[in-house]
Amino acid sequence: MFRTTAAIIIAASLLLSACGVQEDTSAEKTTPENEPASTVQSGLNDSSETAETDQPTAQDNPELTKDKEPTEDKQKQKIAKTYHMNENYYIKPNDEHGEKKVVLLTFDDGPKEKEMINGLIDTLDKHNAKAIFFVNGYRVESHPELLKIIHERGQIIGNHAWDHEDLKKMSTTQAVKQVTDVQDIVKDTIGVEPEFFRPPFGSGNDALKAAVQKNGMLYMTWSNGSLDWDKSTKNKPEKVIQNVLDQLNPGSNILMHELPWTVDALDELLTKLDKKGYSFVDPRSIELEAR
């Protein structure tokens, strides 16, 4: 009997000892006696929030959104207006001590073909040059993807009227529509409106010039014609080059077109201009009012 009673007492003691260990272990997992429970929970939440905010957001860090800004907008912000165009369509430095031996490169009547556009821009890129591509609205309507190539490759879009017709022979209402319709389709296609206007054949009048100015553009014709459109230069890139060089002056506003022989001529032309000490003015550095 005594042995049985002793065994029961020993078993009970062991059971109470085990319960005490379990209770101590549970106590380690609870909130310390003098610290509010919310502090521990908050610590867990803070850890979770930290994990979520280790990666900076665009809202927290505006630097992350910079590359998403339109390329054209960023370029506008960086380029000062250091040149202007005079009444004879020559490009002149605003500062009398500024670089005078510059030329403005322009290409009319596009966009036509992807291969020619990329050929022209490849050469422009090689010479670190920018140009104005004066486009017709009806061509943009047919091939908006070609306009996007010009814009996305960092070149400048100009307005060359919707149709390639003599605007001076139209009523003012018709001529203005030729201008504004191009503004609209270009903006719808690439998100920005042209800032330069050249009338087909260089033909315009005061009413047209006023409409162009109202639409925030600089009206121009040219001061150096390559005659690449003329039959005398067809398939003769050397003639295109010579025509430009024969009329070359500081500030020349050079008229060219999106044509195969112009594509072939461009690299040698720009090389020769460079050797003569000329640089290529960025159109975005030209003020939008002639003086």
Contacts in CASP RR format, 6 or more apart in sequence:
PFRMAT RR
TARGET T0000
AUTHOR 0000-0000-0000
METHOD contacts of the structure
MODEL  1
MFRTTAAIIIAASLLLSACGVQEDTSAEKTTPENEPASTVQSGLNDSSET
AETDQPTAQDNPELTKDKEPTEDKQKQKIAKTYHMNENYYIKPNDEHGEK
KVVLLTFDDGPKEKEMINGLIDTLDKHNAKAIFFVNGYRVESHPELLKII
HERGQIIGNHAWDHEDLKKMSTTQAVKQVTDVQDIVKDTIGVEPEFFRPP
FGSGNDALKAAVQKNGMLYMTWSNGSLDWDKSTKNKPEKVIQNVLDQLNP
GSNILMHELPWTVDALDELLTKLDKKGYSFVDPRSIELEAR
31 37 0 8 1.000
31 39 0 8 1.000
31 40 0 8 1.000
53 60 0 8 1.000
56 64 0 8 1.000
57 64 0 8 1.000
58 64 0 8 1.000
58 65 0 8 1.000
66 74 0 8 1.000
70 191 0 8 1.000
70 192 0 8 1.000
71 151 0 8 1.000
71 152 0 8 1.000
71 154 0 8 1.000
72 151 0 8 1.000
72 154 0 8 1.000
72 190 0 8 1.000
72 192 0 8 1.000
73 192 0 8 1.000
75 154 0 8 1.000
75 284 0 8 1.000
76 284 0 8 1.000
79 282 0 8 1.000
79 284 0 8 1.000
79 285 0 8 1.000
80 285 0 8 1.000
81 94 0 8 1.000
81 285 0 8 1.000
81 286 0 8 1.000
81 287 0 8 1.000
82 93 0 8 1.000
82 94 0 8 1.000
82 95 0 8 1.000
82 98 0 8 1.000
82 285 0 8 1.000
83 91 0 8 1.000
83 92 0 8 1.000
83 93 0 8 1.000
83 94 0 8 1.000
83 102 0 8 1.000
83 281 0 8 1.000
83 285 0 8 1.000
83 286 0 8 1.000
83 287 0 8 1.000
84 91 0 8 1.000
84 92 0 8 1.000
84 94 0 8 1.000
84 286 0 8 1.000
84 287 0 8 1.000
84 289 0 8 1.000
84 290 0 8 1.000
84 291 0 8 1.000
85 91 0 8 1.000
85 92 0 8 1.000
85 218 0 8 1.000
85 220 0 8 1.000
85 253 0 8 1.000
85 286 0 8 1.000
85 287 0 8 1.000
85 290 0 8 1.000
85 291 0 8 1.000
86 92 0 8 1.000
86 290 0 8 1.000
86 291 0 8 1.000
87 290 0 8 1.000
88 223 0 8 1.000
89 220 0 8 1.000
89 221 0 8 1.000
89 222 0 8 1.000
89 223 0 8 1.000
89 253 0 8 1.000
90 223 0 8 1.000
90 249 0 8 1.000
90 250 0 8 1.000
90 251 0 8 1.000
90 252 0 8 1.000
90 253 0 8 1.000
91 102 0 8 1.000
91 103 0 8 1.000
91 104 0 8 1.000
91 251 0 8 1.000
91 252 0 8 1.000
91 253 0 8 1.000
91 281 0 8 1.000
91 286 0 8 1.000
92 100 0 8 1.000
92 251 0 8 1.000
93 99 0 8 1.000
93 100 0 8 1.000
93 102 0 8 1.000
94 287 0 8 1.000
99 279 0 8 1.000
100 250 0 8 1.000
100 251 0 8 1.000
101 250 0 8 1.000
101 251 0 8 1.000
101 276 0 8 1.000
101 277 0 8 1.000
101 278 0 8 1.000
101 279 0 8 1.000
102 250 0 8 1.000
102 251 0 8 1.000
102 278 0 8 1.000
102 279 0 8 1.000
102 280 0 8 1.000
102 281 0 8 1.000
103 224 0 8 1.000
103 248 0 8 1.000
103 251 0 8 1.000
103 252 0 8 1.000
103 253 0 8 1.000
103 254 0 8 1.000
103 273 0 8 1.000
103 278 0 8 1.000
103 279 0 8 1.000
103 280 0 8 1.000
103 281 0 8 1.000
104 131 0 8 1.000
104 132 0 8 1.000
104 251 0 8 1.000
104 252 0 8 1.000
104 253 0 8 1.000
104 254 0 8 1.000
104 280 0 8 1.000
104 281 0 8 1.000
104 283 0 8 1.000
104 286 0 8 1.000
105 124 0 8 1.000
105 129 0 8 1.000
105 130 0 8 1.000
105 131 0 8 1.000
105 132 0 8 1.000
105 254 0 8 1.000
105 256 0 8 1.000
105 280 0 8 1.000
106 131 0 8 1.000
106 132 0 8 1.000
106 133 0 8 1.000
106 134 0 8 1.000
106 198 0 8 1.000
106 222 0 8 1.000
106 253 0 8 1.000
106 254 0 8 1.000
106 255 0 8 1.000
106 256 0 8 1.000
107 120 0 8 1.000
107 131 0 8 1.000
107 132 0 8 1.000
107 133 0 8 1.000
107 134 0 8 1.000
107 256 0 8 1.000
107 257 0 8 1.000
107 258 0 8 1.000
107 262 0 8 1.000
108 134 0 8 1.000
108 160 0 8 1.000
108 198 0 8 1.000
108 255 0 8 1.000
108 256 0 8 1.000
108 257 0 8 1.000
108 258 0 8 1.000
109 134 0 8 1.000
109 136 0 8 1.000
109 139 0 8 1.000
109 160 0 8 1.000
109 164 0 8 1.000
109 257 0 8 1.000
109 258 0 8 1.000
110 133 0 8 1.000
110 134 0 8 1.000
110 135 0 8 1.000
110 136 0 8 1.000
110 139 0 8 1.000
110 146 0 8 1.000
110 160 0 8 1.000
110 258 0 8 1.000
111 117 0 8 1.000
111 133 0 8 1.000
111 135 0 8 1.000
111 139 0 8 1.000
111 140 0 8 1.000
111 143 0 8 1.000
111 146 0 8 1.000
111 147 0 8 1.000
111 149 0 8 1.000
111 150 0 8 1.000
111 258 0 8 1.000
112 139 0 8 1.000
112 143 0 8 1.000
112 146 0 8 1.000
112 258 0 8 1.000
113 146 0 8 1.000
113 258 0 8 1.000
114 145 0 8 1.000
114 146 0 8 1.000
114 149 0 8 1.000
116 258 0 8 1.000
116 259 0 8 1.000
116 260 0 8 1.000
116 263 0 8 1.000
117 133 0 8 1.000
117 146 0 8 1.000
117 149 0 8 1.000
117 150 0 8 1.000
117 258 0 8 1.000
118 149 0 8 1.000
118 153 0 8 1.000
119 263 0 8 1.000
120 131 0 8 1.000
120 258 0 8 1.000
120 262 0 8 1.000
120 263 0 8 1.000
120 266 0 8 1.000
121 149 0 8 1.000
121 150 0 8 1.000
121 153 0 8 1.000
121 155 0 8 1.000
123 263 0 8 1.000
123 266 0 8 1.000
123 267 0 8 1.000
123 270 0 8 1.000
124 130 0 8 1.000
124 131 0 8 1.000
124 155 0 8 1.000
124 266 0 8 1.000
124 270 0 8 1.000
125 153 0 8 1.000
126 267 0 8 1.000
126 270 0 8 1.000
127 267 0 8 1.000
127 270 0 8 1.000
127 271 0 8 1.000
127 274 0 8 1.000
127 280 0 8 1.000
128 280 0 8 1.000
129 270 0 8 1.000
129 280 0 8 1.000
130 154 0 8 1.000
130 155 0 8 1.000
130 156 0 8 1.000
130 280 0 8 1.000
130 282 0 8 1.000
130 283 0 8 1.000
130 284 0 8 1.000
131 155 0 8 1.000
131 156 0 8 1.000
131 280 0 8 1.000
131 283 0 8 1.000
132 155 0 8 1.000
132 156 0 8 1.000
132 157 0 8 1.000
132 158 0 8 1.000
132 196 0 8 1.000
132 283 0 8 1.000
133 150 0 8 1.000
133 155 0 8 1.000
133 156 0 8 1.000
133 157 0 8 1.000
133 158 0 8 1.000
133 258 0 8 1.000
134 158 0 8 1.000
134 159 0 8 1.000
134 160 0 8 1.000
134 196 0 8 1.000
134 198 0 8 1.000
135 147 0 8 1.000
135 150 0 8 1.000
135 157 0 8 1.000
135 158 0 8 1.000
135 159 0 8 1.000
135 160 0 8 1.000
135 182 0 8 1.000
135 186 0 8 1.000
136 160 0 8 1.000
136 161 0 8 1.000
136 162 0 8 1.000
136 163 0 8 1.000
136 164 0 8 1.000
136 182 0 8 1.000
136 200 0 8 1.000
137 160 0 8 1.000
137 161 0 8 1.000
137 162 0 8 1.000
137 163 0 8 1.000
137 181 0 8 1.000
137 182 0 8 1.000
137 185 0 8 1.000
137 186 0 8 1.000
138 162 0 8 1.000
138 163 0 8 1.000
139 146 0 8 1.000
140 146 0 8 1.000
140 147 0 8 1.000
140 182 0 8 1.000
140 185 0 8 1.000
140 186 0 8 1.000
140 189 0 8 1.000
141 185 0 8 1.000
144 185 0 8 1.000
144 189 0 8 1.000
147 157 0 8 1.000
147 186 0 8 1.000
147 189 0 8 1.000
147 190 0 8 1.000
148 189 0 8 1.000
148 190 0 8 1.000
150 157 0 8 1.000
151 157 0 8 1.000
151 190 0 8 1.000
151 192 0 8 1.000
156 195 0 8 1.000
156 196 0 8 1.000
156 283 0 8 1.000
156 284 0 8 1.000
157 186 0 8 1.000
157 190 0 8 1.000
157 192 0 8 1.000
157 194 0 8 1.000
158 186 0 8 1.000
158 194 0 8 1.000
158 195 0 8 1.000
158 196 0 8 1.000
158 197 0 8 1.000
158 198 0 8 1.000
159 179 0 8 1.000
159 182 0 8 1.000
159 183 0 8 1.000
159 186 0 8 1.000
159 194 0 8 1.000
159 196 0 8 1.000
159 197 0 8 1.000
159 198 0 8 1.000
159 212 0 8 1.000
159 217 0 8 1.000
160 182 0 8 1.000
160 197 0 8 1.000
160 198 0 8 1.000
160 199 0 8 1.000
160 200 0 8 1.000
161 167 0 8 1.000
161 178 0 8 1.000
161 179 0 8 1.000
161 182 0 8 1.000
161 199 0 8 1.000
161 200 0 8 1.000
162 177 0 8 1.000
162 178 0 8 1.000
162 181 0 8 1.000
162 182 0 8 1.000
163 178 0 8 1.000
163 200 0 8 1.000
164 200 0 8 1.000
165 178 0 8 1.000
165 200 0 8 1.000
166 200 0 8 1.000
166 201 0 8 1.000
166 203 0 8 1.000
167 175 0 8 1.000
167 178 0 8 1.000
167 199 0 8 1.000
167 200 0 8 1.000
167 203 0 8 1.000
167 204 0 8 1.000
167 208 0 8 1.000
168 175 0 8 1.000
168 199 0 8 1.000
168 203 0 8 1.000
168 204 0 8 1.000
168 205 0 8 1.000
168 208 0 8 1.000
169 203 0 8 1.000
170 178 0 8 1.000
172 207 0 8 1.000
172 208 0 8 1.000
172 211 0 8 1.000
175 204 0 8 1.000
175 207 0 8 1.000
175 208 0 8 1.000
175 211 0 8 1.000
176 207 0 8 1.000
176 208 0 8 1.000
176 211 0 8 1.000
179 197 0 8 1.000
179 208 0 8 1.000
179 211 0 8 1.000
179 212 0 8 1.000
179 215 0 8 1.000
180 211 0 8 1.000
180 215 0 8 1.000
182 194 0 8 1.000
183 193 0 8 1.000
183 194 0 8 1.000
183 215 0 8 1.000
186 192 0 8 1.000
186 193 0 8 1.000
186 194 0 8 1.000
187 193 0 8 1.000
193 215 0 8 1.000
193 216 0 8 1.000
194 217 0 8 1.000
195 216 0 8 1.000
195 217 0 8 1.000
195 218 0 8 1.000
195 288 0 8 1.000
196 217 0 8 1.000
196 218 0 8 1.000
196 220 0 8 1.000
196 283 0 8 1.000
197 212 0 8 1.000
197 215 0 8 1.000
197 217 0 8 1.000
197 218 0 8 1.000
197 219 0 8 1.000
197 220 0 8 1.000
198 219 0 8 1.000
198 220 0 8 1.000
198 221 0 8 1.000
198 222 0 8 1.000
199 208 0 8 1.000
199 219 0 8 1.000
199 221 0 8 1.000
202 221 0 8 1.000
202 222 0 8 1.000
208 219 0 8 1.000
209 219 0 8 1.000
212 218 0 8 1.000
212 219 0 8 1.000
213 219 0 8 1.000
213 289 0 8 1.000
216 288 0 8 1.000
217 288 0 8 1.000
218 286 0 8 1.000
218 287 0 8 1.000
218 288 0 8 1.000
218 289 0 8 1.000
218 290 0 8 1.000
219 290 0 8 1.000
220 253 0 8 1.000
220 290 0 8 1.000
221 253 0 8 1.000
221 255 0 8 1.000
222 253 0 8 1.000
222 254 0 8 1.000
222 255 0 8 1.000
223 247 0 8 1.000
223 249 0 8 1.000
223 251 0 8 1.000
223 252 0 8 1.000
223 253 0 8 1.000
224 244 0 8 1.000
224 247 0 8 1.000
224 248 0 8 1.000
224 249 0 8 1.000
224 252 0 8 1.000
224 253 0 8 1.000
224 254 0 8 1.000
224 255 0 8 1.000
225 243 0 8 1.000
225 244 0 8 1.000
225 247 0 8 1.000
225 254 0 8 1.000
225 255 0 8 1.000
225 256 0 8 1.000
226 233 0 8 1.000
226 240 0 8 1.000
226 243 0 8 1.000
226 244 0 8 1.000
226 254 0 8 1.000
226 255 0 8 1.000
226 256 0 8 1.000
226 257 0 8 1.000
226 262 0 8 1.000
227 233 0 8 1.000
227 239 0 8 1.000
227 240 0 8 1.000
227 243 0 8 1.000
228 240 0 8 1.000
228 243 0 8 1.000
228 256 0 8 1.000
228 257 0 8 1.000
228 259 0 8 1.000
228 261 0 8 1.000
228 262 0 8 1.000
228 265 0 8 1.000
229 257 0 8 1.000
229 259 0 8 1.000
232 239 0 8 1.000
233 239 0 8 1.000
233 240 0 8 1.000
233 243 0 8 1.000
233 261 0 8 1.000
234 261 0 8 1.000
235 260 0 8 1.000
235 261 0 8 1.000
236 261 0 8 1.000
237 261 0 8 1.000
237 262 0 8 1.000
237 264 0 8 1.000
237 265 0 8 1.000
237 268 0 8 1.000
238 265 0 8 1.000
240 256 0 8 1.000
240 261 0 8 1.000
240 262 0 8 1.000
240 265 0 8 1.000
240 269 0 8 1.000
241 265 0 8 1.000
241 268 0 8 1.000
241 269 0 8 1.000
241 272 0 8 1.000
244 252 0 8 1.000
244 254 0 8 1.000
244 269 0 8 1.000
244 273 0 8 1.000
245 269 0 8 1.000
245 272 0 8 1.000
248 273 0 8 1.000
248 276 0 8 1.000
248 278 0 8 1.000
250 278 0 8 1.000
251 281 0 8 1.000
256 262 0 8 1.000
256 266 0 8 1.000
270 280 0 8 1.000
273 280 0 8 1.000
END
